[in-house]
């Protein structure tokens, strides 16, 4: 049976709804401490990331954060970091979307989840899911992207969403590649086939000897802000003529602010390669929870014959190992280099459910179903045979 979101939310004892900035920013002292106790931890769930994203989206969104307080300490025992807002462009701008903070607009946050201490999911996650039915602000669709398949919260949230209309996945699940790191770069090289090692070493020597190449670290060999500017330029060259969710002014302001916070903490890695006196390749990622989270990259196509992208990734792996990290997470999305530089995979899911009592929800779903039927019918039309 479908459940209508209530306009008066009598939450169970210990569960409260955070809807204003003062109450939200009051969560900061215990936020990262709680996250450290969760089974799924990503940099996109940290206080710095979430609060910066909220500061950007607060003008057109409303907080809808569910919190379970520990009665013994008064600190948050579990948090569902949610908000309600509209997409600013595209067909879904007519919908009020209940989603994770930071998951609207271009370049949405990835790998979000409910923050529930490992081992307490069966007890606490169903209570957090009450936020779906007891929000004070109406919503048309619940949209929860890129949740990790190994999350113990995932099946519980799926069950909660089954009480609404058309529960399931907004898009097919995605494969996320990641690579376990050895203790040294020499050990990494030893894991390759002999031919692969020879090719890589030959191109690395050519970079150094014939192009006055230098491996650099952003924030150490050149200022962090300069390194990010170079990454931005090279990413633009890589996507010239195509659309990148990263290349927009809102994204640039966000990451500039994040680097200011995180670089002094050692949470940002920006390896670069210089060739012929210019920066030819750069990567940008985060050191968190013992892993390197590979966020963005760019390279100059003029150096493509030297496989500068692959050399840049190798230099990044060296930096991650030297930083004491044990894994490189390539994040969701298909690419040949991700599969090549990986040892494991995980699956991420994009969950969705609809408010059965919402007129915008019904209209959107009806139009979507009509469009899909037309697309299927067009696919079944036989091609004309030339006379």
PyMOL commands that set and color helices and strands:
alter all, ss='L'
color gray80, all
select helices_A, chain A and resi 21-25+28-35+43-45+47-57+91-94+121-128+131-134+152-161+185-190+194-210+224-238+249-265+301-306+308-322+336-340+359-380
alter helices_A, ss='H'
color red, helices_A
select strands_A, chain A and resi 15-18+61-63+65-69+76-80+82-85+97-100+115-116+141-148+165-180+214-217+268-269+271-275+278-288+291-299+327-332+344-354
alter strands_A, ss='S'
color yellow, strands_A
deselect
rebuild
show_as cartoon
